[in-house]
Structures are given as C-alpha cells and as structure tokens.
Amino acid sequence: GSLLQPESLLDAAAKRVAGSWAFERVEGRFQRIPEPVQRRIVYWSFPRSERQICMYSSFQPGRAAAAASPASTAA
C-alpha cells in the first residue's frame, strides 16, 4: 500500500495559527511574514467541511450580535 506522508512543519504551524488568530492580527503583529507562510495561513483559514462552509456563508451579523448581547438574555 501507499505510505502516509507526515504533515509538514509549515502546514502544522499554519493550521495552528489559522485556527487561533485572524490573519489580520498575525499580519499586524509580525513585520515580515514570508510569502509561503502567508499563503499556508490563508489556505488553512478557510473552512474545510461542507457544514462549516454553509454556516459561514449564511452568517448574519445582526443575529450573531443579538445572540451574544447580555441584554438579549435579560428578557
């Protein structure tokens, strides 16, 4: 059979960064980010599963803000 290739250190790190911080925050924190690293962070920033894609594509800012607001739970 075929051998599984281990994940590269670049992909492992980019996946961790993308899962923890917005790219804008990373870009603002570090002055120089090599282009290949930027590309992998951006790649891993997008959702992978169909369920996540549907959830993010139907996002409504007003509804999320209202749900998170303490005033909405006081009623």
N, C-alpha and C positions, 0 to 999 in steps of 0.2 A: 504494500500500500504506500500511499504518499505520506511523507513526514510533515508534521505541522511546524510551521515556522514561528519562532517566538516573536512577540511584538517588539518592535524596535524601541530603543530608549526615547527617541524623538516622539514616536506615536504615544508611548505610555505617558510621557510628560505632558504632551499637548492635550491628550484626553483628560488628564487630571486638571490642568489649568482651565480648559474649556468647561469642565463640569463644576468648577468652583468660582470662577470670576468671569464677568463680562469682558469681552475683548477690549472695549474702550478703557476699562480700568487697567488692564495689563499694559495697554499701549501708553496710557498716561503715567504709569509707574516706572516703566523702564524706557530709557532714552533710545537705545538701539536694540531692536529685535531682528535677528537675521530673517531674511525673506522666507527661507524654507520653514522656519519655526512659525512665522506668522501664518503661512498657508495651512500648516497642520492644525494650529489652534482654531483657525476659522473653519476648517473642514470638520473638526470634532465639535464645534459649537452648534451645529445644526442637528435637529432630532433625527433619530435613526428609524424608529418604528412607525408604522402607519398610524397607530393610535396617537403617538406624540405629535405627528405632523398634523393630524386632524384637530387635536386640541389647540395647538399653536395657531393654526390657520383660522380658527373660529374665535380667537381671543377678542373680547370686547372690553376695552379699558374701563368704562363706566361701571360695568358689572363687577369686575375684579376689585375696583377701588371701594365700591359699596360693601362688598362682602368682607373686606379687610377693615373697614371702618368700625371703631368701637361704638359709634352712635347707632349703627345698624343693628347691633345686638342688644341695645338697651330697651327696645320696644317690648 
